[in-house]
Amino acid sequence: MNRDPKSERQKAHALLDLLPDEKVTAVSILLEAMVEPASQSLTDVPTEDEELTPETAAALERARNSLRKGEEIPHDQVLREYGLKK
């Protein structure tokens, strides 16, 4: 069935008006996430106040270099290494 976006929008507005106040916030958050999912999720991520150790920084750089070279690890191999697949 083909739905008319204009009438669907009007229906959504009417349903929103019927919601109790305590549910309006939840719907608003959901709509914001649907409109801008990446920016919304990034604003909710707490910033890290922990500094990277030299060892961790080096490991990250090795991983980035490996990915640039196309040396990714297949998903099945990772599952096997963690005993999640035989």
C-alpha positions in Angstrom: 0.0 0.0 0.0 1.3 3.4 -1.0 1.1 5.9 1.9 0.9 9.6 1.3 3.7 11.3 3.2 1.6 14.5 3.8 -1.3 12.6 5.4 1.2 10.4 7.4 2.8 13.6 8.8 -0.6 15.0 9.7 -1.5 11.7 11.4 1.8 11.8 13.4 1.1 15.4 14.5 -2.4 14.4 15.7 -1.0 11.3 17.6 1.7 13.5 19.2 -1.0 15.8 20.5 -2.8 12.9 22.1 0.3 11.8 24.1 0.6 12.5 27.8 3.4 15.0 28.7 5.7 12.3 30.1 5.8 10.5 26.8 6.4 13.6 24.6 10.1 13.7 25.7 10.7 10.1 24.7 9.2 10.7 21.3 11.2 13.9 20.8 14.4 12.1 21.6 13.5 9.3 19.1 12.7 11.9 16.4 16.0 13.7 17.0 17.9 10.4 16.6 16.0 9.6 13.4 16.7 13.0 11.9 20.4 13.2 12.9 21.5 9.8 14.2 25.2 10.3 14.0 25.4 13.8 15.6 22.9 12.8 18.3 24.8 9.7 19.3 28.1 11.6 19.4 26.7 14.3 21.7 25.7 11.6 24.2 29.1 10.0 24.4 31.0 11.1 27.4 34.5 12.5 26.7 37.4 10.5 28.0 39.6 12.3 30.5 42.1 9.4 30.6 45.3 10.0 28.6 46.5 7.3 26.2 49.5 5.4 27.3 52.4 5.2 24.9 51.7 1.5 24.5 48.1 2.0 23.7 48.9 4.8 21.2 51.4 2.5 19.5 48.9 -0.3 19.3 46.3 2.0 17.8 48.8 3.2 15.2 49.7 -0.4 14.3 46.0 -1.2 13.9 45.4 1.8 11.7 48.4 0.9 9.5 47.2 -2.7 9.2 43.8 -1.5 8.1 45.3 0.9 5.6 47.3 -2.1 4.1 44.1 -4.2 3.9 45.3 -6.6 6.6 41.9 -6.9 8.4 41.1 -10.0 10.4 38.0 -12.0 9.1 35.1 -12.0 11.5 35.1 -15.8 11.7 38.7 -15.8 12.8 38.0 -13.4 15.6 35.0 -15.5 16.7 37.3 -18.6 16.8 40.0 -16.8 18.8 37.5 -16.0 21.5 36.0 -19.5 21.5 32.7 -18.3 20.0 32.9 -20.5 16.9 34.7 -23.7 16.0 
